[in-house]
Amino acid sequence: MKKIMINEMSNHVGETVKLGAWLANKRSSGKIAFLQLRDGSGFVQGVVVKEDVGEDIFQKAKGLTQETSMYVIGEVTKDERSSFGYELQVKEIEVIQAAVDFPITPKEHGTEFLMDNRHLWLRSRKQHAVMKIRNEIIRATYEFFNNSGHIKADPPILTGSSPEGTSELFHTKYFDEDAYLSQSGQLYLEASAMALGKVFSFGPTFRAEKSKTRRHLIEFWMIEQEMAFCELEENLEIQEQYVAFIAQAVLKNCKIELERLGRDLSKLENIQAPFPRITYDDAIKLLHEKGFDDIVWGDDFGAPHETAIAESYDKPVFITHYPVGIKPFYMQPHPTRDDVVLCADLIAPEGYGEIIGGSERIWDYDLLKQRIQEHGLDEAAYAWYLDLRKQGSVPHSGFGLGLERTVAWLSGVEHIRETIPFPRLLNRLYP
């Protein structure tokens, strides 16, 4: 008898198979029991008919407690009524471990309770769906960059300097030196691009930002890209192609999960390149038209501003050419204006905010050195970064996409804490 996973059942219709599963829920009548089974790959209904299995197995099925682990033997049949399309006609049940008083029941629970039990909350249908979508975005990311000639280059997590200053970094001691947990791998990707041409990375980043909003995590994962001989316009095209690619991959491969979350699929079908663009100057004008009279040129945008701008579009929108004063030191200035830089943020629709920040990088040695000094950064710590501008420097551009915000947007969940297995929040380091 073959042991299979739930997501393999379509290949075994009419066969008797063995599943290792947990009981997510159950209901029963006098003669039939319905077991909601899960195994990590998916959910399926197991049907236990008293007349077919006998009194002993039927009573065992009725007595199963939520999250009890078991082996289940049964025949795979089609079920046109379910979104999954299949069910299991149960013949035998072997209990592995009977769960006792599982704390997360089908009733409503408070957020703090669920977060305290995150290690168990992950088992729920909703959280399972979100994690499957997260996994699909990661899988599609590797496919996109591998197919477009990028090489994965892994930057360090422990660094001696910061891309954007040290005010929001986690400090640690590196033997007898100061070190920081990385807030971005960008600087190291720039060095890698000078060696490998087109590179990307995927890894954890850390921001010691004391924010409690639904868009922020202390530890999150970033997909970053860098490309030599590349100016801003070309990089924006790569960004929109990439975002459209992962959106369509989720739509194609996670339809069951999206439907389980109640996601409006038509909104994802519309995520196709090209994306609209608006300059920072015009964004300020648009906000004034929408009643945001308090914002002035030179201010950074907050969540309400980004949401208001995004409401004017049905796709992600690029906001380009931000003021020099609100962007990091490494961004290339505009060729005809000294007050803005060659950069863009990609704002997701439906109020999910910025998912990508990117720019063309300064590639002139003297200008980069000047910017480092103007920002009060330790020139010695950036000596290697400056050195890139002396040894065959070229125009280059890149971007960083926040995975969790993208998962939240594509899956339609409200809070970013549900988009990572174990979120690290301002007041939460457990579990």
N, C-alpha and C positions, 0 to 999 in steps of 0.2 A: 504493500500500500504506500502511495506516494505522499510525503509530507510537503505541503505547499503553503504559500502565503495568500492572503485574501486577494491581493491585486493580481494573482495568477489564475483566479478561478475561471476566467473567460476561456482559458485553454483546456479546461477539464470538465466541461459540461457533460453530464451523464456518468461521470466517474465517481467512485467512492474514494475520498481523500481524507487526509488527517491534517488538522489545523492546530497550532499552538495559539491560544487566544486568552484574552481576559474578558470578563463579563462587564460590559458597559451599563447595561440595564436589562430588565426583563418584564414581561407581563404574561399572565396565564389565565386559563379558564379551567373548566373541569376536565377537558379532554385534550387540550393543546397548550403548549408553552412556546412563547417567542423569546428567543435569546438574542440580544444585541451584542454581537461579538466584535472585538477589535484585536488586531495583532501588530499595529504600528504601520502597516502598509495600507490599511483601510478598515472599513466597517462593513459587516454583513449580518444579515438576520439568519439565525439558526432556528429551524422549526422542529419542535419535538412533539410528535403525535403519540399519545398514550397507547392507542391501539396498535401502533407499529413497533414501539420500543419496549412495552411492558411496564408494569407498575414500578419496579425498582428504579429504572433509569428515569422514568417520568417524575418520580418523587425527588430524585437527585437534582433534576433540572429545576423543579419548583423551589427547592431549598437553596439554590446557589445565591450567594451574596455578591453585591456589587464589587467588582474588581478582583473576584476570585480568578485565579489562573488555572488553566485546564488544557487538556488535549481533547479535541472533539473530532469524532469520525462521522462522516456523513456523505451524502450524494449531492453533487453540485447540480442545481437546476436553474433555469432561466426564471427571472421575475421581472416582467415588464412594468410592474407598478412602482418599483423603486428606481431611484436615479442611478444606483450602482448596476442594476440589471440582473443580479444573480442572488440566490440564497442557498442555504445549506439544509438539506433534509437530514436531521441528526439521527444517528443510529446508536452511538456510544459516547459516554462522557467519562473522562478520567481527571478527577480533581488533582491539581498539583499542590496548591496552597489556598485554603479558604480565607479570604480577606475578612477582617472583623472591624465593624464600625468605620467604614470608609467615610472620611469627613465631608467630602464634597458630593452632595446629593443633587438630584435634578431640581431642587428648589433654588430660589435666589439666594446668593451670598454676597456679603459686602466685599468691596475691593481689597481692603487690608487683610481680611480673612483669606481671600484667594491668593494674595501675594505672599502671605505667610506660608501657604500651602502650595506654592508654585511648583514644587517637585511633583505634586499630585495633580494640580490643575492642568498641567501639560497634557494629561490623558484625555481631556474633554474633546468633544467633536470640534468645537470652535477653535481651540488652541491647536489641535492636530491639523486643521485646515490651514491655519496661518503658517505653521511650521512647514507644511508641504509647499506652500506658495513661496516662502523664503528659500527653500531648497531649490525650487525651480528657477528662481532669479539667479541664484549662484551658479547652477548648472548652465543656464543660458549665457551668463556672463563669460564663463570660460569658452563656450562655443563661439561667441561673437568675437572675442579677442584672438583666439587661436585661428579662426578662419580669416581674420583681417591682418594676419602677419605680426601680431604683437607677441612679445616674449614676456613671461611672468618673471618679475624681478622682486625679490622679497626685501623690503627695507627693514632696518633694525627697529625694535620696540624701545630699547633703551638708547637715548640720545644725549649728547652733550650740549645741544642747542635746540632752538625751536624755529619753525617756519614763521611764526607770527608773534614772537615774544614769549616770555615765560610766566605771565600773570595768571594764566589758566592751566598751568601744567602741574602734574603731580611730581614733586621733588623726591629724590631718593639719593642715597650715597652709593657711589660706584667705587668701592674700596676707599681710596683717599681723594676721589674726585666727586663733583656734583654731577648728577645725571637726572634725566626726566623721562617719564613715560611719554611715548610719542603721541602727538596730537595730529600728525600727518606724516606720511612717508614721502611727501612731494620732493623735498630737496635731494633725497637719495635716488628717487626715480629720475630726476633730471640728470644726475651723474650716470645712471644706468642707460638713459636714452642716448647719451653721447657715445656709449659703447655699443648699444644694441639697436638703436634706431627707434623702434616702437616698443614700448613696454607698458605693463600694467601690474598692479599688485592688489591683493585682497587680504586684509588683516585687521586686527583690533586697534583702535585708537582711543585716547583718553582725554577728556576735557574736564578740568576742575572748575566747572562753571556751576555756580549755585543757583540753578534754575529748576523750577518745579513744573514747568509747562508740559503739556501732553506731547510736545515735539522733541524733548530733550532727554538724553541718557548721559550718564557719566562715562560709561564704556560702551562703545559702539563699533561697528565694522564698516570699513571704507573700501570702496573699489576706486582705485586711482589709476590714471592713465597719463602718459607723457610721450611726446613724439618730437623727434628732431626734424629740422627743416619744415616746420609747421607754424603757420601764423593763425591768428584767432579765428578767422572765418572758416578755415578748414577744420579746426578743432570743434567748432560749433556743429558742423555737419556730422562729425563722428559722434558727438554727444547725442544728437537727435536720432541718428540711426541706431545707436546702442539702446537708448531708452525705448524706442519703438520696437526693437527686436525683443527685449525682455518682456515688454507688455504683451506682445502677441504670443510669446512662448507661454506665458502664464495663462492667457486666454485659451490656448490650444490644449495645454497639458494639465491644467488644474480646474477644468470646468466644474467638476463635482464639488471641489472645495469652494470655488467662488459662489456657486449656488447655495451651498450650505451656509455661507456667510451673508447671503442675501445681496450679493454685489450686483449692481446694474451693469450687465455685460456690454450694453451698448456704449457706455462711457469708455470702456477699454477698447472696443472695436475702433473707436475714433482716434486712438493714439497711433497715428501714422505721421512719418516725416513728410514735409518739413513742418517745423513748429514756428508759430508767430514770434516776432521780436519787437521789443520796445526799448528805446534808450532810457537811461535814468532820467534825463531831462523831461522826456515826454511822460514818464511814469509819475513824476512830481505834478505835472499839469493834470494828469488823469485823476490823481488823488485829490487835488484841489476841486476838480469838478464833482467828485464823489463826496465832498464835504469835509475832507481832512485838512482843514485850514491851518492847523497848528504845525504841520510839517513844512520845513523849508529846505531849499537846496543845500546839500551838504550833510543832511541827516541820513542815518541809516534807516532801513525799513524794518519795522517790527512785524509780528504775525498779522495784526489787523490790516496793515498796509499791503502785505503780500497777498492776503486773501482778497482784498478789494480789487487789486490789479488782476488777479487770476480770474475773477468773476466775469471779466470782459472777454474771456476766451474759453473755448471748449477743449483746448489741448494745453499741454504744458507751454509756458511762455518764457522766452529769454528776456531778462532785463540786462541791457548791455551798458558799458561805459560809465561805471560808477566814479564818483569823485576820488581823487588821490587820497584825501585825508581819512577815508573810512575803509581803505583796503590795505593789505599787507605790503611790505617793502619791495617785494620781488616782481611786482607787476609792471609790464611794459607800458610806458606812457603813450598817449594818443599822438600820432605824428604831427597833427596840426593844432592840438590843444594841450596846454600844460596843466589843466585842472582835472582831467579825467584819465583813466587808464583803460587798456585793452583787456576787458574782462567781461564776464557774464555770469549771472546766476540763473538757474533754471527753476522756475516756480511751478509746482504741480497744481493741477486744478482741484476744486472741491475743498479748498482750505487746508491742504496738507503742507503748504509752504515750500521752502527751498529744498530741493533734493540734490542739486549739483552746484558747485562753485568751481569756476575755471577761469583761466586767463592765458594770455601770451606772457612769457617770462622775460624779464630784462636779460639781454644777452651781451650788453656792453659792460666791460669791466669797470670803467670809471664811474658810470652812472650807478651801477649796483653798489659799488663801494660808498658812493655818496649817500644812497638810500639807507644803507646799513648804519652809517654815522648819524643821519638825521633821525633814525628811530632809536638811537641810543643803545644799539646792540653791540655786543662784544665782538670786535672785528677778528680777534684771534680765533674765536669759536667758529667763525664762518670762513676761515682762510681756505679750507678745501673747496667750499662752495664758490668763492671768488676765483679760485684757481681754474675752475671750469671755463671761465670767461677769458682766460689767457691761453688756453690750449685748444685752439680750433673751435672757438665759440660759433654757434649758429642760432638763428631764430628757432624757438621751440615753444610749445604750448602743451597744456594739460588740464586735467580736471579731477575732481574727487566727488564721488556719489556716495551719500549716506545710505547704507543698505536698509536700516530699520525704517527710516522715513519712507523709502520706496516701497517696502513691504506694506507699511500702513496704508499708503495711497492705493496700491494695486489691490489689496485685499479689502479695503474699505473699513478697517477697524479704526476706532476713534483715538485710542491712546497707544503711543509708541511702546509702552511697557509690554504689550502683548506680542511684539514682533521679534523678540529675542528670547531664547529659552530661559535664561536667568538674568533679568534686568538689574542693572546697577543704577540706582536712583540716588538723589541727594541724601535721603535718610534711610536707605535700604542697602544692606550688604548681606542679607540673609533671605532665602537659603543660598 
